[in-house]
Amino acid sequence: MGSDRTAKKQKMSVLQELKKITTIVADTGDFEAINIYKPTDATTNPSLILSASSMERYQPLVQKAVEYAKGKKGSVSEQVAEAMDYLCVLFGTEILKVVPGRVSTEIDARLSFDTKKSVEKALKLIALYKSLGVDKERILIKLASTWEGIKAAEILENEHGVHCNLTLLFSFAQAVACAEAGVTLISPFVGRILDWYVANTETKKFEALKDPGVISVTNIYNYYKKFGYKTLVMGASFRNVGEIKALAGCDLLTISPSLLKELENETESVVTYLSVSNAKLQDIEKITVDESRFRWLLNEDAMATDKLSEGIRKFAVDTVKLENLIKTYLK
C-alpha cells in the first residue's frame, strides 16, 4: 500500500515533464487562470485583453484605466487611446505578480505597417510600465512579423534595449528576417498553420509529427540552433496537446489555460523532439533575407500571406471592440 502511494506521488504530469525541458508560457490575459498552472511567462494580445476586460472580476482594472485617461487632456478618441495603453499595461503588471518571468504586451495591430509609430508606441508602453515600477527587462513588446514590424523590433532591440516578441509568424522567410534583426523571441503559430491546410487541402487530419504547423516550427528551431542565432523560438496557437508534445524541447511554448489543464491531467512520458545537439546535425543551407526577398518569399507562400493578413485584421477588429467598450465608460 505504501509503495503504491509512493508511485503515485512520483508520477509527474505531462505539464510537469514539459517544464523540465521547455519554458512554459500562459497564453491568456486572465491572471487568475495563470496562477493555477504556474507558468514562467505569459503572453497577451488584443483578443485576450478584450476577453479578460469583459469579465466582471477585471472591471476594476478597466475603471482604473478609464480614470487615468480622464485625467489626460484631449478628445474622446485621444482619451480612448490613453485608456487602451494603460489597460494593457495594467493587465501586464498584474500578470507579473503571478509569473516569475516576463509578459508580452502587443502593439496595436493597425500599426503593423508603420515602423516609426510602432517604435513610438512601444516606448510609450515601456514608459508606462516604468511608472508602475516594472523594469523593461520583464517586458516583451509584441509586434506583427511584417517587414515594418521586424524593422521596428530591430530599432527597439539595438537602440533602446527593449526586448521584442515577433508574432503572427507563419513562414520561414519571416523567421530568418527576425533572426537577422536580432530580436529576442519569435512566436510561430502552429494551430493557425494547421487551420489553413485543413481548409485548403484534401487532408483534414494530421498526425502530430506530420502537422504542418509542427513541421514549420521544427524547421525554424533547427535553423536557429544550427547557425547559432540568439533569437528564441516560442511555439504558439495550439489546437491540441499533440502539437504541444510534438514540440517538446522547443525554447518556449505558449499555451492556453484549457490545454494547460489537459497537460496537467495527463501522465504519459514526454519525448524530447527538439534539441540543439540534433539541430546541429541537420543539413541546412543558410540564407539571407533583405526587404525585396522577404516580400517575394512571403508573396509566394499562400498560407503565410493569408494567415498574416487575417491575423492582423482580426486583432484590429478586437482592438476596435475594446475601444468601444472603453467608450461606454468614458460617457
C-alpha positions in Angstrom: 0.0 0.0 0.0 2.8 2.4 1.0 4.7 1.7 -2.2 1.5 2.4 -4.3 1.3 5.8 -2.6 4.9 6.5 -3.3 4.5 5.6 -7.0 1.5 7.9 -7.3 3.5 10.7 -5.7 6.4 10.2 -8.1 4.3 10.1 -11.2 4.5 13.5 -12.9 2.0 15.1 -15.2 2.9 15.8 -18.8 2.9 19.6 -17.9 5.5 19.0 -15.2 7.6 16.9 -17.6 7.5 19.6 -20.2 8.6 22.2 -17.7 11.9 20.3 -17.3 12.8 20.8 -21.0 10.8 23.8 -22.2 9.8 27.1 -20.7 6.0 27.1 -20.4 4.1 30.3 -21.0 0.4 31.0 -20.3 -1.4 32.4 -23.4 -4.1 34.4 -21.6 -5.0 37.8 -20.0 -6.8 36.0 -17.1 -4.1 36.2 -14.4 -6.3 34.1 -12.0 -6.1 31.3 -14.5 -2.3 31.9 -14.9 -1.8 31.4 -11.2 -3.3 27.9 -11.3 -0.6 26.4 -13.7 2.5 28.3 -12.5 4.0 29.1 -15.9 7.3 31.0 -16.2 6.0 33.7 -18.6 2.7 35.0 -20.0 1.6 36.4 -23.3 -1.3 38.7 -24.1 -2.9 40.1 -27.3 -5.8 42.4 -28.1 -8.3 39.4 -28.3 -7.2 38.1 -24.9 -7.3 41.5 -23.3 -10.8 42.1 -24.7 -11.9 38.7 -23.3 -10.5 39.4 -19.9 -11.9 43.0 -19.8 -15.3 41.6 -20.4 -15.1 39.5 -17.2 -16.7 41.0 -14.1 -13.7 40.3 -11.9 -11.5 42.6 -14.0 -13.8 45.6 -14.1 -11.7 47.4 -11.5 -8.8 47.4 -14.0 -10.9 48.8 -16.8 -12.2 51.5 -14.4 -8.7 52.4 -13.4 -7.6 52.7 -17.0 -10.6 55.0 -17.7 -9.9 57.2 -14.7 -6.3 57.5 -15.9 -7.5 58.5 -19.4 -9.9 61.1 -18.0 -7.0 62.8 -16.3 -5.4 63.4 -19.7 -6.5 66.4 -21.8 -7.7 65.7 -25.3 -10.6 64.4 -27.4 -12.6 61.3 -26.6 -10.6 59.3 -29.2 -7.3 60.5 -27.6 -8.6 59.5 -24.1 -9.7 56.1 -25.5 -6.1 55.6 -26.8 -4.7 56.5 -23.4 -7.0 54.1 -21.7 -6.2 51.3 -24.1 -2.4 51.7 -23.5 -2.8 51.9 -19.7 -5.2 49.0 -19.6 -2.8 46.7 -21.4 0.0 47.8 -19.0 -2.3 47.3 -16.0 -3.0 43.7 -17.1 0.7 43.1 -17.7 1.6 44.4 -14.3 -0.9 42.2 -12.6 0.3 39.2 -14.6 3.8 39.9 -13.5 2.7 39.5 -9.9 2.0 35.8 -10.6 4.7 34.8 -13.1 8.4 35.0 -12.3 9.5 35.8 -15.8 8.2 38.1 -18.5 4.9 39.3 -20.0 4.3 40.1 -23.7 2.3 43.2 -24.4 1.2 43.7 -28.0 1.4 46.8 -30.2 -1.9 48.0 -31.9 -2.3 45.8 -35.0 -3.2 48.9 -37.0 0.4 49.9 -36.8 1.7 46.7 -38.4 2.9 48.6 -41.5 4.4 51.7 -39.7 7.8 51.2 -38.3 8.1 54.7 -36.7 4.8 54.6 -35.0 5.3 51.1 -33.8 8.6 52.2 -32.1 6.9 55.2 -30.6 4.0 53.1 -29.2 6.4 50.5 -27.8 8.5 53.1 -26.0 5.3 54.6 -24.5 4.2 51.3 -23.2 7.7 50.7 -21.7 7.4 54.2 -20.0 4.0 53.3 -18.6 5.4 50.1 -17.2 8.3 52.0 -15.6 5.8 54.4 -14.0 4.2 51.4 -12.3 7.6 50.1 -11.1 8.1 47.4 -13.8 11.6 47.1 -15.3 11.7 46.8 -19.1 13.7 43.5 -18.7 10.4 41.9 -17.7 8.5 43.1 -20.8 8.4 41.7 -24.3 6.9 44.1 -26.9 4.8 42.1 -29.4 4.8 43.2 -33.0 3.4 41.5 -36.1 6.0 39.9 -38.3 5.6 42.3 -41.2 8.8 43.8 -42.7 7.9 47.0 -40.9 7.3 45.2 -37.6 10.6 43.4 -37.8 12.4 46.7 -38.5 10.7 48.3 -35.6 11.9 45.4 -33.4 15.4 45.8 -34.7 15.4 49.5 -33.7 13.9 48.8 -30.3 16.4 46.0 -29.5 19.5 47.7 -30.8 18.8 51.4 -29.9 16.6 51.2 -26.8 17.4 47.8 -25.2 13.7 46.8 -25.5 13.1 43.1 -25.9 10.6 42.1 -28.6 8.4 39.1 -29.4 7.5 38.9 -33.2 4.1 37.4 -33.5 1.8 36.3 -36.4 4.8 34.4 -37.8 3.9 31.7 -40.4 6.8 31.4 -42.8 10.5 30.6 -42.9 11.2 33.9 -44.5 9.7 35.8 -41.6 11.7 33.7 -39.2 15.0 34.4 -41.0 14.4 38.1 -41.1 13.6 38.1 -37.4 16.9 36.2 -36.6 18.9 38.6 -38.8 17.3 41.6 -37.0 18.4 40.1 -33.6 15.0 40.1 -32.0 14.7 38.4 -28.6 11.9 35.9 -29.5 9.5 34.8 -32.2 6.0 33.2 -31.9 5.4 30.9 -34.9 1.7 30.0 -35.0 1.3 26.2 -35.1 -2.5 25.9 -35.0 -3.3 28.6 -37.5 -1.0 26.9 -40.0 -2.9 23.7 -39.4 -6.2 25.5 -39.9 -5.1 26.7 -43.3 -4.1 23.3 -44.5 -7.3 21.7 -43.3 -9.3 24.4 -45.0 -7.3 24.4 -48.3 -6.1 20.9 -48.9 -7.8 17.5 -49.1 -6.1 16.3 -45.9 -8.3 17.1 -42.9 -6.4 15.3 -40.1 -2.7 15.2 -39.4 -0.6 13.1 -37.0 1.2 15.4 -34.6 4.7 14.9 -36.1 3.3 15.5 -39.6 1.2 18.5 -38.6 2.3 21.3 -41.0 2.5 23.8 -38.1 4.7 21.4 -36.1 6.9 20.9 -39.1 7.2 24.7 -39.6 8.3 25.3 -36.0 10.7 22.4 -36.1 12.4 23.7 -39.2 12.7 27.2 -37.7 14.1 25.9 -34.4 16.7 23.7 -36.2 17.8 26.6 -38.4 18.2 28.9 -35.5 20.2 26.4 -33.4 22.3 25.2 -36.4 23.6 28.7 -37.1 23.7 29.9 -33.6 21.1 32.7 -33.7 20.3 34.1 -30.2 16.6 34.5 -31.1 14.4 32.2 -29.1 11.5 30.2 -30.6 8.2 30.1 -28.8 5.6 27.9 -30.4 2.1 29.4 -30.2 -1.5 29.0 -31.2 -2.1 25.3 -30.5 -5.2 23.3 -31.4 -4.4 20.2 -29.4 -2.0 18.7 -26.9 -0.5 16.5 -29.6 1.0 19.6 -31.3 2.5 20.7 -28.0 4.0 17.3 -27.1 5.5 17.1 -30.7 7.5 20.3 -30.0 8.8 19.2 -26.6 12.3 20.7 -26.2 11.4 24.0 -28.0 12.8 27.1 -26.2 9.3 28.1 -25.1 5.7 27.1 -25.7 2.8 29.5 -25.0 -0.3 27.5 -24.2 -4.0 28.4 -23.4 -5.4 27.5 -20.0 -7.7 24.8 -21.4 -4.7 23.0 -23.0 -2.6 23.6 -19.9 -5.4 21.8 -17.9 -5.3 18.8 -20.3 -1.5 18.6 -20.0 -1.8 18.7 -16.2 -4.3 15.8 -16.3 -2.1 13.5 -18.5 0.7 11.4 -17.1 2.4 9.8 -20.1 6.2 10.1 -20.7 7.3 13.1 -22.7 9.8 12.6 -25.6 12.2 15.4 -26.4 11.8 16.1 -30.1 13.8 19.4 -30.4 17.3 19.8 -29.2 20.4 21.9 -30.0 22.5 18.8 -30.5 20.1 17.3 -33.0 19.7 20.7 -34.8 23.5 20.9 -35.3 23.4 17.7 -37.2 20.8 18.9 -39.8 21.8 19.5 -43.4 20.5 23.1 -43.8 21.6 25.9 -46.1 22.0 29.3 -44.6 20.1 32.1 -46.4 19.8 35.9 -46.1 16.7 38.0 -46.5 16.6 41.6 -47.5 13.3 43.5 -47.9 12.7 42.6 -51.6 13.5 38.9 -51.0 11.4 38.9 -47.8 8.4 40.3 -49.7 8.8 37.9 -52.6 9.1 34.8 -50.4 6.1 35.9 -48.3 4.1 36.5 -51.5 5.0 33.1 -52.8 3.7 31.4 -49.6 -0.1 31.5 -49.9 -0.7 30.1 -46.4 1.6 32.7 -44.7 0.2 35.6 -46.8 -3.4 34.6 -45.9 -2.8 34.0 -42.2 -0.6 37.1 -41.6 -3.3 39.3 -43.2 -6.1 37.6 -41.4 -4.3 37.8 -38.1 -3.7 41.5 -38.4 -7.3 42.1 -39.4 -8.7 40.0 -36.5 -6.5 41.7 -33.9 -7.5 45.1 -35.3 -11.2 44.2 -35.1 -10.8 43.1 -31.4 -8.9 46.3 -30.7 -11.8 48.4 -32.0 -14.2 46.3 -29.9 -12.1 47.0 -26.8 -12.1 50.7 -27.7 -15.8 50.7 -28.0 -16.0 49.0 -24.5 -13.9 51.8 -23.1 -16.0 54.5 -24.7 -19.0 53.2 -22.7 -17.1 54.0 -19.5 -16.0 57.5 -20.8 -19.5 58.7 -21.4 
